[in-house]
């Protein structure tokens, strides 16, 4: 059994298809990182919105409780 590539430079060149192959890899990995970053950002924004919403709801319920006690 013989190796397909005999050196690192042959592996990177991929038989003159290296530019296409490595650019596809780079684009794919880049898009995956963008999706991860975007998902984390959206999650943080959602958590912040829910925290604000809970605080407002707690304020409303405390106001209703105080007004009904009077």
N, C-alpha and C positions, 0 to 999 in steps of 0.2 A: 504494500500500500504506500503510495507516494503522496506527499502533501500537495494540495492544490496551489498554495502560495509558498514560495521559497523564502520570501523576505517580507518585512513589514511594509516596505514601499510597494511591493506587488499587491499586498493585501489592500492597501489604501487606494491604489490605482484601479483595482478590480477589473483588470483587462480593459482599460480605457472607459469603463463605466462608473468609475469611482465618484466622479462629480455628481452624477445622477443619484447613485445609491446613497452617498453621504448627505446630500442635500435633502433627500426624502427622509432619512433618519433624523436630521436636524429639525426639519419642519414638524415631523411627528412628535418628537420629544418637546419641542417648543410649544406646540398646541396643547400637549398634555399638561405642561407646567402652567400655561395660561388658564386652562380649565380648573386646575387645583387652586390657583391663586384666586380666580373669580368665585369659586365655590366657597372658599374660606371667607372672602370679603362679604359675600351675600349672607353667609351664616352669621357673621358678626353683626351685620346690619339688622338682621331679623331678631337676634337676641337683644340688641339695643332697643328696637321697636317694641318688643314684648315687655321689656323691663319698664319702659315709659308707659305703656298701656296699663300694666299692672299697678304702677304708682298712681296713675290717674283714677283707675277704678277704685283703688283703696281710698283715695281722697274723697271721691264721690260717696262711697259707702259710709265713710266716717261723717260726712256732712249730713247725710240722710239720717244717720243714727242720732246725731246731736239735735237736729231739728225735730225729730219725732219724740225726743225726750223732753223737749220744752213743752 
